[in-house]
């Protein structure tokens, strides 16, 4: 080892010159091999991260687009399911109505509500048929549960229905069992009640109140409501009777206009 170190120290200048010469010759005569290697090394070190970032962004864009497509498909499927469910409910309501026999000399025309007018309670509804469909003022309007009201105004393609919950829409009614007459009224404070009933009239909770047929607007026998409670104050000549309406005016949808034969 000692003699080797001695030789290297004595020939250090020659050795350094030899290494420098070899590097010069390598770069000069092998540039075509070295430069691509250096270029590839530079690309790998500096350009590769940017290339990967570009690919990552492209992948994210594809994923986002796929998510948008799936969300749109989900919304469309949800709308179709909702439409099918509503069609099923409508079918059920129509099936229930098929058992209804219109009063003698009347036919039914189905209508749909396109607008509801309300104050404290619904008082009127706008329907999608009018004079062009033979609708006229004072024609009775029903649904599958009972009496809803009457046609109050008519236009060529629309009509307004006055509901029984309009305080000005009192009608003549009677107790289905005892046949006692009275007047069905509605007020926001009292709700629906049976007025003008004598104190000695036979009536109890659960009794059915129907249209009497008097007055020339509503045919007899249409369900109006059921007796919810009865109060007979001592010394009073009239009973106080509150009704549960046959029709929930907040839930009306398909309606039917009763049109009398000419």
C-alpha positions in Angstrom: 0.0 0.0 0.0 2.9 2.4 0.8 4.4 2.1 -2.6 1.0 2.5 -4.3 0.4 5.7 -2.4 3.9 6.9 -3.3 3.3 6.3 -7.0 -0.1 8.1 -6.9 1.4 11.1 -5.2 4.2 11.3 -7.7 1.9 10.9 -10.7 -1.1 12.9 -9.4 -0.7 15.6 -12.1 -0.5 13.0 -14.9 -3.5 11.1 -13.5 -5.6 14.3 -13.4 -4.7 15.2 -16.9 -5.6 11.7 -18.1 -9.0 11.8 -16.5 -9.8 15.2 -18.0 -8.7 14.0 -21.4 -10.9 11.0 -21.2 -13.9 13.1 -20.3 -13.2 15.5 -23.1 -12.9 12.7 -25.6 -16.1 11.1 -24.2 -18.1 14.2 -24.6 -16.7 15.1 -27.9 -17.0 11.8 -29.7 -20.0 10.3 -27.8 -22.2 13.4 -27.7 -25.0 11.6 -29.5 -25.2 9.1 -26.7 -24.7 11.5 -23.8 -27.0 14.3 -24.8 -30.1 12.0 -25.1 -29.3 10.5 -21.8 -29.0 13.9 -20.2 -32.3 15.0 -22.0 -34.1 11.9 -20.8 -32.8 12.5 -17.3 -34.0 16.1 -17.4 -37.4 15.0 -18.6 -37.7 12.4 -15.9 -36.7 14.9 -13.2 -38.5 18.0 -14.3 -41.3 17.1 -16.8 -42.7 13.9 -15.2 -44.4 15.5 -12.2 -46.2 18.0 -14.6 -47.3 15.1 -16.9 -48.7 13.2 -13.9 -50.5 16.3 -12.7 -52.1 16.7 -16.1 -53.2 13.1 -16.2 -54.6 13.5 -12.7 -56.6 16.6 -13.6 -57.9 14.8 -16.7 -59.0 11.9 -14.6 -60.8 14.2 -12.1 -62.6 15.9 -15.0 -63.8 12.5 -16.3 -65.0 11.6 -12.8 -66.8 14.9 -12.4 -68.5 14.4 -15.8 -69.6 10.9 -14.8 -70.9 12.1 -11.5 -73.0 14.8 -13.3 -74.4 12.2 -15.7 -75.3 9.8 -12.8 -77.0 12.7 -10.9 -79.0 13.6 -14.0 -80.0 10.0 -14.5 -81.0 9.7 -10.8 -83.2 12.9 -11.0 -84.9 11.6 -14.2 -85.5 8.2 -12.6 -86.9 9.9 -9.5 -89.3 12.0 -11.6 -90.4 8.9 -13.5 -91.1 7.1 -10.2 -93.0 10.1 -8.8 -95.1 10.2 -12.0 -95.8 6.5 -11.8 -96.8 6.8 -8.1 -99.1 9.7 -8.8 -100.7 7.8 -11.7 -101.2 4.9 -9.4 -102.9 7.1 -6.8 -105.1 8.7 -9.5 -106.0 5.3 -10.7 -107.0 4.3 -7.2 -109.2 7.4 -6.8 -110.9 6.8 -10.1 -111.6 3.2 -9.2 -113.2 4.3 -5.9 -115.3 6.8 -7.8 -116.5 4.2 -10.3 -118.9 3.0 -7.6 -120.6 6.4 -7.5 -124.0 6.6 -9.2 -124.8 10.2 -10.2 -128.3 11.5 -9.2 -131.0 10.8 -11.7 -130.9 13.0 -14.8 -127.3 14.1 -14.1 -124.1 13.2 -15.7 -120.5 13.8 -14.4 -117.7 15.8 -16.1 -114.3 15.3 -14.5 -112.2 18.4 -13.9 -108.8 19.2 -12.3 -107.9 22.0 -10.0 -105.4 24.5 -11.4 -105.7 27.0 -8.6 -106.9 27.3 -5.0 -108.1 30.5 -3.4 -108.0 30.7 0.3 -108.2 33.1 3.2 -108.2 31.3 6.5 -109.7 28.3 4.8 -109.9 27.5 1.1 -113.0 29.3 -0.3 -112.7 28.7 -4.0 -111.0 26.6 -6.7 -110.2 27.2 -10.3 -110.7 24.2 -12.6 -109.4 23.4 -16.1 -112.8 23.3 -17.9 -115.4 25.9 -18.7 -118.3 26.9 -21.0 -116.7 25.0 -23.9 -117.1 21.8 -21.9 -120.8 22.5 -21.0 -120.0 24.0 -17.5 -122.4 26.6 -16.2 -123.1 28.6 -13.1 -124.7 26.8 -10.2 -123.8 23.3 -11.3 -122.9 21.1 -8.3 -119.3 19.9 -7.8 -118.4 16.7 -6.0 -115.5 14.3 -5.4 -115.5 10.7 -4.3 -116.2 11.7 -0.7 -119.1 14.0 -1.1 -120.2 17.5 -2.0 -117.5 20.1 -2.6 -119.5 23.2 -3.8 -120.9 24.8 -6.9 -119.8 26.5 -10.1 -119.8 30.2 -9.3 -118.1 31.7 -12.4 -117.6 30.4 -15.9 -115.1 31.3 -18.7 -114.6 29.5 -22.0 -111.8 27.2 -20.7 -111.9 27.7 -17.0 -114.4 27.9 -14.1 -114.4 28.9 -10.5 -115.9 26.6 -7.9 -117.3 28.1 -4.7 -116.4 25.7 -1.9 -118.6 24.8 1.1 -115.9 26.4 3.3 -116.9 29.8 1.8 -118.8 31.5 4.7 -121.3 32.8 2.1 -122.0 29.3 0.7 -124.7 28.0 3.1 -126.8 25.1 1.7 -129.9 23.3 2.8 -129.3 20.0 4.4 -131.0 17.2 6.3 -130.2 14.4 8.7 -130.1 11.3 6.6 -131.7 9.1 9.4 -134.4 11.3 10.8 -134.9 13.5 7.7 -134.9 16.6 9.8 -134.0 19.8 7.8 -131.4 22.4 8.7 -128.9 24.7 7.1 -125.2 23.8 6.7 -123.0 26.8 7.3 -119.3 27.4 7.7 -117.3 30.0 9.6 -113.6 30.3 10.4 -114.4 30.4 14.1 -116.9 27.6 14.3 -115.9 25.4 11.3 -118.8 23.6 9.6 -122.1 23.5 11.6 -125.7 22.5 11.2 -127.9 25.5 11.9 -131.7 26.1 12.5 -132.2 22.6 14.0 -135.0 22.6 16.7 -134.1 21.6 20.2 -136.4 18.5 20.1 -134.8 17.2 16.8 -133.3 13.7 17.0 -129.6 13.9 16.2 -126.5 12.3 17.6 -122.8 12.1 17.0 -121.9 10.2 13.8 -125.2 11.0 12.0 -124.8 11.7 8.3 -125.8 15.1 7.0 -126.8 15.2 3.3 -128.0 17.8 0.8 -131.7 18.2 1.0 -132.4 19.0 -2.6 -134.2 22.2 -1.7 -133.1 25.4 -3.4 -132.7 24.1 -6.9 -128.9 23.9 -6.9 -127.8 20.7 -5.2 -129.6 17.4 -5.9 -130.7 15.5 -2.8 -128.6 12.8 -1.1 -125.1 14.1 -1.5 -122.9 13.6 1.6 -122.0 16.9 3.3 -120.6 15.9 6.7 -121.0 13.8 9.8 -122.2 15.1 13.2 -119.1 15.7 15.4 -120.8 17.0 18.5 -124.2 18.2 19.7 -125.1 20.7 22.4 -128.6 21.5 23.6 -128.4 24.5 26.0 -131.3 24.5 28.5 -133.9 27.0 27.5 -132.7 27.4 23.9 -135.1 26.6 21.0 -132.2 25.4 18.7 -129.6 22.8 19.1 -125.9 23.6 18.4 -124.5 20.9 16.0 -120.9 20.8 14.7 -120.0 18.8 11.7 -116.9 17.0 10.4 -116.9 17.8 6.6 -117.2 14.9 4.3 -114.5 16.5 2.1 -111.2 17.9 3.3 -110.9 21.0 1.2 -107.1 21.1 1.7 -106.8 17.7 -0.2 -109.1 18.1 -3.1 -107.7 17.2 -6.5 -109.9 15.4 -9.0 -113.4 16.9 -9.0 -116.6 16.1 -10.9 -119.2 18.5 -12.1 -122.8 17.3 -12.1 -124.5 18.5 -15.3 -128.2 18.0 -15.5 -129.8 16.7 -18.6 -131.6 19.2 -20.8 
